[in-house]
Amino acid sequence: MAQSPDFETVYDVETAIEDAIAAEFAALPDSMTVYKSRATASKATPYLNIQCLIGEETGRMTVDNAGTFRNSAWNFQLLVGIVTNRADDSTTHKTWRAKVRKICADWVARLTQLNSTLDYHVIGNITGVGSSYSVDNENDVDITVLEFSGFVSIRPDAWPA
């Protein structure tokens, strides 16, 4: 694919995954507004919150362009929060929860396409882990968080010079 301009870019795995996943949801014909983990905009329901958390290194070592061995793969956790207005018909919440779950299930079959949007990384797997539901009475919203786990690595040709 491409060589990263610097180490900071290649190690910013969370942003790369969040950007790719957010773009997948935003490309849907009837998409909800998508926010990534550090979004500061005011949020109007319904919307999705995308957050990627990097976990332990997998032990996969790669030699960078300077000949240094580097850890280059991690497990990750992907959290997709569905937030809808509680006062509206709950069908919106149920419908979006099902849509998100289906899209994420389809990624297993479409990893090649998803990976084509990543310049410096490769997602090796995305698996559903579970979900949690809560009500925020103060803001009058329903929240379901669908959790996925995966494996991501840095492309061998992505290391900066």
C-alpha positions in Angstrom: 0.0 0.0 0.0 2.0 3.0 1.3 4.9 3.9 3.5 3.9 5.9 6.6 5.4 9.4 6.8 6.4 8.8 10.5 6.1 6.4 13.4 3.3 8.4 15.1 1.0 7.8 12.1 1.7 4.1 11.8 1.2 3.6 15.6 -2.1 5.5 15.7 -4.0 2.3 15.1 -7.1 3.4 17.0 -7.7 6.4 14.7 -7.1 4.3 11.6 -9.6 1.7 12.6 -12.2 4.2 13.8 -11.9 6.2 10.5 -12.4 3.0 8.4 -15.3 1.7 10.5 -17.0 5.2 10.6 -16.6 5.5 6.8 -18.3 2.1 6.4 -21.3 3.2 8.4 -21.5 6.7 6.8 -21.6 5.1 3.3 -24.9 3.4 4.1 -27.9 4.8 2.1 -29.9 5.4 5.3 -27.0 6.0 7.6 -27.1 7.5 11.1 -24.6 10.2 12.1 -21.4 8.6 13.2 -19.1 10.0 15.8 -15.6 8.7 16.7 -14.2 8.4 20.2 -12.8 11.9 20.5 -15.7 13.8 18.8 -16.6 17.0 20.5 -19.6 18.1 18.4 -23.1 18.3 19.9 -24.8 15.1 19.2 -28.4 14.8 18.0 -30.1 11.4 18.2 -30.1 9.0 16.6 -26.3 8.5 16.2 -23.5 5.9 16.5 -20.4 6.2 18.7 -17.4 4.3 17.4 -14.5 3.6 19.7 -11.4 1.4 19.2 -9.3 0.2 22.1 -6.0 -1.5 21.5 -5.2 -4.5 23.7 -2.2 -6.7 24.2 0.5 -7.2 21.6 0.3 -10.6 19.9 4.0 -11.2 19.8 4.2 -10.7 16.0 7.5 -9.0 15.3 8.4 -7.2 12.0 11.7 -5.7 10.9 11.2 -2.0 10.1 13.1 -0.1 7.3 15.9 0.6 9.7 16.4 -3.1 10.5 14.8 -2.8 14.0 12.5 -5.5 15.2 9.2 -4.1 16.3 6.0 -5.5 17.7 3.5 -4.9 14.9 0.2 -6.6 15.9 -2.4 -6.2 18.6 -5.7 -7.5 19.7 -8.3 -4.8 19.6 -11.8 -4.1 21.0 -14.3 -2.2 18.9 -17.3 -0.6 20.6 -20.2 0.6 18.5 -22.7 2.6 20.6 -26.2 3.1 19.2 -27.9 6.1 20.8 -31.5 6.9 20.2 -34.1 9.3 21.7 -36.1 7.5 24.3 -39.2 9.6 23.6 -39.3 8.4 20.0 -40.7 5.0 19.0 -38.3 2.3 20.2 -38.4 0.8 16.8 -35.6 3.1 15.7 -33.4 1.7 18.4 -34.2 -1.9 17.7 -33.8 -1.4 13.9 -30.4 0.3 14.2 -29.2 -2.3 16.7 -30.0 -5.0 14.2 -28.5 -3.1 11.3 -25.2 -2.5 13.1 -25.0 -6.1 14.1 -25.6 -7.3 10.5 -23.0 -4.8 9.1 -20.4 -6.0 11.6 -21.2 -9.6 10.9 -20.8 -8.9 7.2 -17.3 -7.5 7.8 -16.0 -11.1 8.2 -16.9 -11.7 4.6 -15.7 -8.2 3.5 -12.4 -7.9 5.3 -10.5 -7.4 2.0 -12.8 -4.4 1.1 -12.5 -3.0 4.6 -8.7 -3.4 4.6 -8.4 -1.6 1.3 -9.5 1.6 3.1 -6.6 1.3 5.5 -3.2 2.7 4.3 -0.9 1.3 7.0 -2.8 -1.5 8.8 -4.6 -4.8 8.2 -7.5 -6.1 10.2 -7.2 -9.9 10.5 -10.5 -10.6 12.2 -13.6 -9.0 13.7 -15.8 -11.2 16.0 -18.9 -10.3 17.9 -18.4 -10.4 21.7 -21.7 -9.3 23.1 -23.8 -6.2 23.9 -24.9 -4.1 26.8 -28.0 -1.9 27.1 -28.6 1.1 29.3 -30.9 4.1 29.7 -29.7 7.6 30.3 -32.8 9.2 31.9 -31.1 12.6 32.3 -30.6 12.9 28.5 -33.7 10.7 27.6 -31.8 8.3 25.4 -31.5 4.5 25.0 -27.9 3.2 24.5 -26.8 -0.2 23.2 -23.1 -0.9 22.9 -22.2 -3.8 20.6 -18.7 -5.1 21.3 -16.4 -6.8 18.8 -12.9 -8.1 19.1 -10.3 -8.3 16.4 -6.7 -8.5 15.4 -4.8 -5.7 13.6 -1.3 -5.5 12.3 0.9 -2.9 10.7 1.5 -3.6 7.0 5.1 -4.7 6.4 5.6 -1.9 3.8 4.1 0.8 6.1 7.1 1.5 8.3 8.6 4.9 7.8 12.1 5.4 6.4 
